[in-house]
Each structure stands twice: as structure tokens, then as C-alpha cells.
Amino acid sequence: MGGNNPKRLLITQTGSGIGRPKDQKATLVGLGLNKLNRSRVIEDSPSVRGMINKVQHLLHVEAVK
């Protein structure tokens, strides 16, 4: 039954980092994003959720099985 299947998130950058504060740009880089419409699959964790929350206006997030 389920077990140790960690939840993963598909994160796509939908907004530009141009003109954003340095901390928001650094957060995008920390998530592995640097250009529009780039996507990454990342393991869900509290630290990743915090980063997503900080730049949520620049991202589209989906859960992946």
C-alpha cells in the first residue's frame, strides 16, 4: 500500500525574472529554472514549498505521480 512514494511536483516558469528583485531571481535559479516555459520535476518538501510560495506569481505547479 503506497509506502515510500515521495510526492513530486512539475514546476513550469510562466513569468520572467527580468526586473524582479535579486532574491526572487535567486529562488528561480534554486528551483532550477532560468528561462520562460522551462519545466522541472522536483521532490516535494517544505523547503521547496517555501521557494514556490516566494515566486508563485511566476510559476505553474502541478502534482506528478
N, C-alpha and C positions, 0 to 999 in steps of 0.2 A: 504494500500500500504506500504509494508515494515515496516515502523515505527521504533521502538527501538530495532531492532535485531542487537546486537553488533557482530562484526566480531570476529571469533575465529581462532586460529592457532594451528595446530598439529605440535609439535616440537619433533623431534627424535634426540637423541645424536648418532652421527656416528663416532666420534673421541674420543680418550682417553684424559683424563685430566692429565695423568701422564706426568711429565716433562714440564708441562705448567706453566707459571707464576701464582703466587697466585691470582692475580686479575681475571684471566680467570677461575680458579677453583671456585672462589667465585661467579662468574657470572653464571656458570653452576648450582651451588647449589641454587642460587637465582631464576633460572628458574625451579627448582625442578628436576634437572637431576643430577645423580651421577654415573651411570653405562652405558656402551655401550648398544645401542638398546633400551633404555628406552624412552618412549614417554609420553608427557603431552599435554593436550588441555588447552590453555591459552587464555584469553580475549586479543584482540589486543589493544595496547595502545602505545603512544610514548615512554614510559619508557621501555616497553617490546621490542619494535623495536630496541631501543638503545642497550639493552642487547644482542639481537640476532645478531646485527651488530658486536658487540665486539668479539663474538665467532662463527661467521658464518662458519668458516672453520671446525668446529666440529659438525655442526648441519645440519639436513634436515628439511625444513619448508614447510608446506602445509596449504592452507586455508581450513577451515571447515565451512559448512553451519550451 
